[in-house]
Amino acid sequence: MGYTLITANRNYSSWSLRPWVLMKALGIAFTDCLEPFTKPVNYEEFRAFSPTGQVPALVDGAQTVWDSLGIVLYLAERHPGVWPEETGARAFAQCAVCEMHGGFAALRNDCTMNVGVRVQPRPMRAALVHDVARLRELFEEGLDRFGGPWLAGQAFTAIDAFYAPVAFRVRTYGLDVGRGQAWVDHVLAHPAMRQWEAEALAETWREASHEEELAAAGAILADYRQG
């Protein structure tokens, strides 16, 4: 039967990107099922496949696994390479994944995910300045400690997948992540990320509330999306 991964719009859904790009990068086969955001709240429709009414969700036979972190933990029990092998790198990656999963609220709110545009952001709130500084610190620490080019060493692992949406945000809003830009450039060039981006640019539908969030984030300098 195999896995089915249910995700949403490529332009908007940062949570969907995380397990999708991890499975692509590790060569874990899955059926790709896209359920687009069609309105501000899709809870009732998404409840048909996820108990939280949210994406992503992984279906493995009779088992449904929800939440991006839950999916990563489920996959780690079944496939090698999800976490780094070396103890220190694995601890760093797991802590950083949990930090992203539970933190960076200002980054999420002020720099909404939209792959296909470039934005001149509004002046940063103090909370966003803090989040960007923390990203810079994390990226530089990972590259310095473990030798790159990925955040925990020589292989793409869950930490890179969890921060992959940040790479798109860094590019969209021109955020300064210092020497961490080397990782941003590297992950954006990954074939799986390029595939996600190509599909995002090909999307012709728009969802009003996500577009309103984008307009509130700053002035749109370029829009590369079709339609």
N, C-alpha and C positions, 0 to 999 in steps of 0.2 A: 504493500500500500504506500508506504513512504510518508514523508512529511508534507503538510500543506501550511504555508505561512501566509496569513491574512494581514495585509497592510493597507494603507490609505495613500492619498495623493502624494506623489513624489516631491512636489514643490513644498508642501507644508509639513509632512509628517516626520518629524525628527525621531520620534520613538520607533516608528516603523523601520527607519533606516538602520537602526542598530543591529537587530538580529539578521536583517536581510543582508547587509554587507558582510557580517561575520560569516554567515553560511556560504555566501558566494566566495569569499576570500579563502575559506578552508575547504572548499569543494564539497560541502555537505549538500546533497541533492534535495530539492524540494519543489513542490508545485507552487507557483507564485499566483496568489489570488488577491486582486486589488478591489477594495470596497471604498469608493471615494467619499470624502466629506461632501454632502449635498446641502447641508444647512448648519447653522451654528451648533446645534445639539443633535447628534446622531445616535443617542443612547438606545432608543427602542430598536432601531434597525440593527445596530451592532450587537445587541443582546442576543440576536439569533445565533451568533458564533462565539461570543465572549461573555462571561459572567459579569464583567465590569462594564460592558457596553463600550469598550474602548479597543483600539488597535495598539500594538500588534497582538495576534494570537497565533499559536502554533498548534496544529491538529496532528496528532500522531495516533492513527487508528481511532480507538475509543477515548483516547486521552486528549483533553484540551489543556494547553499550558498558556497562561496569560501573563501579561506584563513583560517588558523587555528584559528585565533582570531575571525574572522567573524562567524565561525562555533560555537565556544564556546559562543559567545554572543547570537546567534540564539537559541542554546539549553537552555541557562539560562532563556530565556523568556518562555520556555515550560516545563522545568523540574526542580524540586527542587534539591538542593544539589550541583549545579555547583559552586556556591560561598558560602563561610562560612556565617552563619546567623548573628553572632555577628558583630557589626558595625566596630570595630577596625580591626578585623581579615579580614573582607571583604575588607576594604580599603587597607590593607597591601597586600592581595592576588591580588587585581586588579592592584595595582601599580607594583608589582613584575612581573605579567604577561605581562604588557605593556613594562616593562624594558627588559624582555627577548625577546619579539617580535621585539623590535626596536634596541636592543643593543647586546653586547657580540660578536662583529665582529671578534676579534682576536681568541676567543674560537672556533667559527665556522670555521674560515679559517685554523688555526694551528692544531686543533684537530678534523679532519673530522670524521663524524659519521660512525662507523663500529662496529656493535654489536659483531661480532664473533671473534675478534682478540684481542691480547694484544700487546702493543707497548712500546718500550723505546723511549720516545719523544726526539726530538732535544732540545738543550738549549732554554729556553723560551725567546721570545722577551719581551720587557718591557710591551707592550700592553697586552700580554697574562698573565703575572704576575699580572697586574692590574685586569684583568677579573677574575682570580682565587681567588684573594683576595676579590673581591666583592662577588663572590659566597659564599665564606666562611662566610662573614659578613651577607649576606642574610639568609643563612641556619641557622646560630647560632641565629640570631635575631628571626626568626620565631619559632624555637624550644623553645627558652627561654621565649618569650612573651606569647605564646599560649599553651605551655605545651605538644606539640607533641602528638603522634609520627609523625604526618604529619606537613607540614610547616605552616599551619594556624589552628592547633588544633587537634581534635580527629578524624576528617573525611577527607578522600581523596577528594580534590576539584580541581578546575582548576589550582591553583598554582602548585600542585604536578604534574599534567599532563603536564604543560608547562616546568617544569624542569626535567621531566622524562628522556628526551634524554641526559641531563647533567649527570644523574646518570650512564648511559652507558659510557659516555665519561670519567667520573672520573675513572671508572674501567678499561677501555681500555688503558688509558694513565697514570694511577697511580697518578692522580692529588691529591694534599693535600687540602682538604676542612675542615680540623680541626674537630671540634665537629659535623660539618655537615655530617660527614661520617655516623653517626647514622641514619640520614634520608636516605642517599644513600643506605645503607644496607637494610633498611626497605622497600623502594620503589622497589628495585630490587627483593625482595622476594614476592611482590604482585603477585597474580595469573595471572593477566592480563599482567604484565611485563614478567613473566615467559613464558606465551604463546607467546608473541611477540618474545622473545629471541629464543624459540624453533623453531619458524617458520623461524627466521633469520638464525639459524644454518643449517636448512634443505634446504635453497636456494642453488641451484647448479650453477646458472648463475652469471656472473661477468660483470660489466660495466667498460670499460677501463679507462675512465676519473676519476671515483671514486677510482679505484684501484691506479691510478697514484697519486692522492691526498693523499691516505694512505701511499704510499711509501715515499712521500715527508715529511710526518709528523714525521717519525722516523723509527727505526729498528723494524721489526715485530718479536716479541719474541715467539708468539704462534698463530696459526690459527685453530679455532675449527669448521670452516664451512665445510660442505660436498663438495666434488668435487675438 
